[in-house]
Amino acid sequence: MQTELKSSNQAGVVAMISLSSWVERIGVTACTVWRWRKRGWLKVTNICGRLYLSAEAIREFNERAERGEFAQEHKAPARKPTET
């Protein structure tokens, strides 16, 4: 399997990339991607027990992220006052 992802070839077969390769490429943790999958934000394909992403799934995820569908208000943790 090539690490370069192309949308499709002449035969109409959709290119796939392993989920683990994509995680490394974008620089997030496996736990983060697990949450994205659980929330339905990322559509994966299971092939013989390994998870893959199609070019279409990546494109859809990126478009939704750019539109701000996944945006949430940043919640900074409250700090306890320090005793001196």
N, C-alpha and C positions, 0 to 999 in steps of 0.2 A: 504494500500500500504506500503510495507516495504521500509525502508530507505536504506538498503543494496542493492546494485545493482549487479546483476549477469547477465552474458551474455545471457543465455536462460535456460529454463527448459527442461525436457524430452519431453514435448508435442510440442516443437518448438516455444513456445510463447516467444517473446522478452521481457525482463525485462525493465521496465520503471521507471524513477524517476521524480518527479515533478521538474520543472525548478527552482522554488523558493528554494527547498531543495538543489539543486546542486549549486545555487548561494551562499547560506550560506556556503556550504562545501568548495568551492574554494576561498571564501573571496573576491569577487568582488562586485561591486554595480549592481543593477538592470539596471541602465542606461548603464553600460558597456556591459552587456549581450544584451540589446536592440540593441546597435550599432553592435555587432557581428552578431545578427540575421539579421539586416537590410542589412549588407554587404554580407550576404549569407555564413558566416563562420560557423554558428551553425544551424543545422537542428532540428526543434522542431515539435512535433505532438500535435495538438489541439484535446483534448477529452472533450467534453461538456464545452467548454469555458476555460478549464485549459490547460496550456502548460506543456508538458512532453518531456523528452529526453530519447532516447533508448541507450542501452549500445553501440551499433554500432555508433551512432551519436557522443557520447562522445569519443570513441576510435578514430574515424576519425578526430575529432577536435584536440585531443592531438597529433596525428601523424603529422598532418599538422603544428601545432605549433612547434613541435620538429624539423621539417624540415626547419623552418624559413619562411614559406609562409606568415606569418602575420607581419614579422619584418619590421620596418621602421627606418629611421634615427631619432635619438633623436634631437629634436629642442628645445633648451633652450631659454626661452624668453629673449629678449633684455632688458637690464636695462638702464634706463635713468641716466645720470650722476647726482650726488647729488651736490647741490649748497651749498657752505660753506661761 
